[in-house]
Amino acid sequence: MMPELAIELTGINKNFGNVCANKDVSLKVESGTIHGIIGENGAGKSTLMSILYGFYQADSGSISVQNTPTVIRSAHDAIDAGIGMVHQHFMLVDNFSVLENVVLGTEKGFSLKKSLEVSELELHRLEKEYHLEVDINSVINTLPVGLQQRVEILKALYRGADILILDEPTGVLTPQEADHLFRILNELREQGKTVILITHKLREIMAITDNVSVMRQGEIVAHLKTAETNREELAELMVGRKVLLRVDKAPAKTGKPVLTVEHLNFTDDSGVHRVKDVSFNVRSGEIVGIAGVSGNGQSELLASITGIQPLQKGQLKINSETITPGLRADAADMRRFGMAHVPEDRQRLGLVTAFSAHENSILGYHNNSEYNGLIEMDRDAILSTCKHGMEHYDVRPNNHNLRVSLFSGGNQQKLVVAREIERDPDLLVVGQPTRGVDIGAIEFIHRQLIAMRDAGKAVLLVSVELDEILSLSDRILVMFAGQIMGEVDASVANERDIGLLMAGISKEAE
Amino acid sequence: MNERQANTLVVTLVTLVNLLIAFLISGIVIWILGEDPWFALKTMLYGAFGYDEGLGYTLYYTTNFIFTGLAFAVGFHCGLFNIGAEGQAYIGGLGVGLICLWLDNWPLWLVFPLAILASIIFGGIWGAIPGYLKAKRGSHEVVTTIMFNFIASVIMVNLLSHVLRPPKNMSPESREFGEGVWIPQMHEIFDWFGLEITRTPLNGTFIFALLSLFLVWRFIWYTRWGYELRTVGTNDTAAVYAGISVSKNIIIAMVIGGGLAGFVGINEIMGSSHRLMLNFQAGIGFTGIAVSLIGRNHPLGILLAALLFGILYQGGAELSFEVQAIDRHMVVLIQGLVILFAGALENLFRPQIEQFVKRLSSLDS
């Protein structure tokens, strides 16, 4: 018997200028299943889903929804066809209540009060049916992200979605929250809904999907039953070659502390105490990982350590330099003391994307004497640094005059990593080194970090990817609500314990 | 054709098409007024280029626009919208005037560098205060520079009518400087080489303007200070990451911009009128914004755009003189259309032109 198809895409092509984002993509999603779409960044997953949701029009190809050919020109058409989407970045009005957010755009008649009353009933029914409990009167910005995501799902269901697309839904969740989300998705499947899950995390695909389609360079390279495949096979399909998922590393040979953080506090402009009395150290020859759900003070901690934010309270020691708030050390001073910094957000901090690759290859080091003559800069010296870095780190395309915005995310990140590591710093501070980076580049960047450690350098790694923390770190600190909840030795760490710490539950409290 | 060449071609075509349209519409208006647009165009171009006196005036105006265009461009590369070149030029001119009044029995080769220094300091201070307010207090530079234009104007009116005006003089202007500190007129310079041209206000400052173009070009793209400035202007968070002080660079950009605008004083006060007077900078500062934007904030573009506005000023004056139905306001209309199409609506035909260039380059390969 032919299975019922919720979605059928046939021969979808989409080009942006000369870039082919989707090439002859055909996809069948069976009704009542969870269908995973996996691929590296830039493989065309998001473009494909945007076509399905009406943000883009395909250059050619056709779409069928519930076995009926459908033309989707806008998100409105998609909703009419019963397709709902939960975006990676939530589309919620922060200062509206849950109910108001759900109703937004569907309110009928003249009186808002009346449509709110009608929707309230409907919303209660949906919550009960799918176990999506949220207090519908609470205001969005008072809810944790896990609940905000539930509101997004409710919104889609309220609009009559039978097919739900989730774009990288676990990026902002703790492992426990992610598990909860998966239970909800299971519930939806049991109720006959169809779920399309876009992700680059192999673990999620294996944990929850029925079928999986793998995308690479705009094409679908495989359709598989999840039960009949494994992580290694999927990774290989995604990258197009064999990938080492594990990082091999020798035991750490630690030396003296290179970075010591003492009682660091940070309060932001709106008066929120973001970092609370954080103390730790990083010794030479080790990688210290800071785990935590994003938004728990890691960014502010990084900014204070690296001189991007002036140090407010507490003290830093880098090598033999002591940095106090009175010193007003900026990022240039920190570099002079022996620190290099791969920032969390390469486009906002690490690169000037409108500049060429070679101009970016000296960002932060542009005052070094080797790049400067009496008045003008030494272009040859800059070019040779850039060429060396691009070659060594296999940045593609290997063109030092190209504007950085024209490189892919992975190659941009390689440019940053090359610039910072090639300085041979004593201390490397790394934030989210592989965010939005493809698997091949992840593997490479991880090897570079291990190499730094093995060369006796101190590495501080901040990441929201727990897998990354677990596989690279020698010691793991977990941050929650601005505090260090605990330290775990990486050799005995497991995901569950760290997950609990990430949720703010310390061992003693248990 | 590589990406860079294609880009240059697009930019050039966009500018040319926009200018063409501005002139086309001007032509239609002239035609509606019952005059021959073709004749008007010829009159204008002849007035601007056709004989050495016209050319002299054109280049004399161009000199001013180069300075104020550069003043805007330097700020723009640092992410600032410096519309205070008007006031900066005015106060810069005050500096030049004071030096000349004070030292006009000194030789020119000593006074000239001092006058340049004075215009940098005076114009620079007039840029630095809004720069400081922006960098440290967050006051928007568009608001503060406009206000500083007015403040400059009031200061100058006061100084010229009460302090610098010679007792028996009726008009609000200073006494004439001693001839020793006049910058040589172009006809005098040509005379040294035995060449004879008509006397115009065009003077040696023009050469200094060309030098300024070159120096700003090297500064912005080839020095670490220019690098820092552009980084702040393009991505200020990345600047902080790189240890570049955003506030320092904002102030520096405003000081340099103010100094460059102040050079208008060299051309006008020291090179042409030889006395401090009211409103010698009128409109030059604002036109500099259009010059810089049309010239894409690049010194080469600014040179061409400044020349274009020099032509519009001089040719326009000639036009209103020669053709009866066209008065001064008509000339302002033409300038306005150029600013409208080449400045404000510059991307009107960009998609079509990009398409065209793409097709061209695909034919190529």
Interface residues (C-beta under 8 A of the other chain):
Chain A: T306 G307 I308 D330 A331 A332 D333 M334 R335 H341 P343 R348 L349 G350 L351 V352 T353 A354 F355 E359 L363 G364 H366 N367 Y371 N372 I375 E376 M377 R379 N401 L402
Chain B: E3 R4 R218 Y222 T223 R224 Y227 E228 R230 T231 T234 N235 T237 A238 V240 Y241 A242 G243 I244 S245
